[in-house]
Amino acid sequence: MGAQPPPDRAVQLYEALVATHPEIERKGKSSPYTSVNGNMFTVLSADGTLGMRLADADRDAFLATYGTGLYPGPRDRDERVRRGPRRAAGTDS
């Protein structure tokens, strides 16, 4: 059995976000993500949570603006990987 895909609405919002940058290709069949030169910088989890890798200089501003924390998972010790707020994805629940 493959990985559980994110909710359809979360995938639609993720694809709309990625489409704002035509030079970026959405990858992954059931676990959507984006990467450049083999370095993943966004991922959409099975529960619809958006994870983003941010540069150190952007970290504090992002946290102050959205009041969020680390994206859960094996990379959660990497402080550049942040969990996107549900309100930014249009899913406040």
Backbone torsions as a table, in degrees:
resi	resn	phi	psi	omega
1	MET	NA	134.4	-178.1
2	GLY	-81.4	178.7	178.8
3	ALA	-65.4	145.6	177.7
4	GLN	-72.2	128.5	179.6
5	PRO	-76.5	157.4	176.2
6	PRO	-65.9	164.5	175.8
7	PRO	-57.8	145.9	-177.5
8	ASP	-53.8	-44.0	-177.8
9	ARG	-63.2	-39.6	178.2
10	ALA	-64.4	-39.6	178.7
11	VAL	-65.1	-41.8	178.5
12	GLN	-60.7	-44.8	179.4
13	LEU	-65.6	-40.4	178.6
14	TYR	-62.5	-45.8	179.9
15	GLU	-63.8	-37.1	176.6
16	ALA	-64.4	-40.5	177.6
17	LEU	-63.3	-48.1	-180.0
18	VAL	-62.4	-36.1	-178.6
19	ALA	-64.9	-18.2	177.8
20	THR	-70.4	-10.7	176.8
21	HIS	-128.9	86.5	-174.4
22	PRO	-58.1	-20.9	179.5
23	GLU	-76.0	-9.0	-179.0
24	ILE	-101.5	132.7	179.3
25	GLU	-103.2	129.7	173.6
26	ARG	-75.2	131.5	-178.9
27	LYS	-121.7	170.9	177.5
28	GLY	83.8	127.1	179.4
29	LYS	-76.8	-59.5	-176.4
30	SER	-100.2	-15.7	177.4
31	SER	-125.9	87.3	-175.7
32	PRO	-60.9	140.6	176.9
33	TYR	-157.0	167.3	171.5
34	THR	-127.8	149.7	177.6
35	SER	-152.4	157.0	174.7
36	VAL	-132.1	128.8	-179.1
37	ASN	51.9	38.7	177.9
38	GLY	79.6	4.6	179.7
39	ASN	-106.4	109.6	179.9
40	MET	-67.8	134.5	178.0
41	PHE	-126.4	-11.5	166.7
42	THR	-141.0	153.8	176.1
43	VAL	-151.7	146.2	176.2
44	LEU	-115.4	118.0	-175.0
45	SER	-80.1	170.1	-179.3
46	ALA	-60.0	-27.0	179.1
47	ASP	-92.5	4.4	177.6
48	GLY	90.5	8.3	177.9
49	THR	-77.7	133.6	178.3
50	LEU	-94.4	126.4	174.7
51	GLY	-109.4	137.3	-178.8
52	MET	-133.9	139.2	173.4
53	ARG	-92.7	124.7	-177.6
54	LEU	-117.4	149.6	173.9
55	ALA	-68.0	151.6	-178.7
56	ASP	-52.4	-39.9	-177.3
57	ALA	-65.5	-24.2	-178.2
58	ASP	-91.3	-14.4	-172.8
59	ARG	-57.2	-54.7	-175.6
60	ASP	-64.0	-40.6	179.5
61	ALA	-63.6	-41.2	179.6
62	PHE	-64.3	-46.9	-179.9
63	LEU	-62.3	-41.0	-179.9
64	ALA	-66.6	-37.6	-178.0
65	THR	-73.2	-43.4	-171.9
66	TYR	-108.5	-8.8	177.7
67	GLY	54.5	47.9	-177.8
68	THR	-118.6	-175.4	-177.3
69	GLY	-133.9	-159.2	-179.3
70	LEU	-69.3	146.1	172.8
71	TYR	-70.0	130.3	-178.0
72	PRO	-72.7	144.8	177.1
73	GLY	140.5	-170.8	-174.9
74	PRO	-63.7	-20.4	-179.1
75	ARG	-100.4	13.7	-173.0
76	ASP	-66.5	-9.1	175.5
77	ARG	-85.9	-12.8	178.1
78	ASP	-81.4	109.7	-174.1
79	GLU	-68.8	-8.5	177.5
80	ARG	-84.3	-13.0	-179.8
81	VAL	-95.0	117.4	-175.1
82	ARG	-119.8	150.5	176.0
83	ARG	-89.0	128.8	178.0
84	GLY	-76.1	143.5	179.1
85	PRO	-69.9	144.4	179.3
86	ARG	-60.8	-33.0	-178.7
87	ARG	-66.5	-28.4	178.1
88	ALA	-70.2	-27.7	179.4
89	ALA	-93.3	-1.4	179.6
90	GLY	81.1	15.4	178.8
91	THR	-125.6	85.0	-175.0
92	ASP	-70.6	-12.4	-176.7
93	SER	-74.8	NA	NA
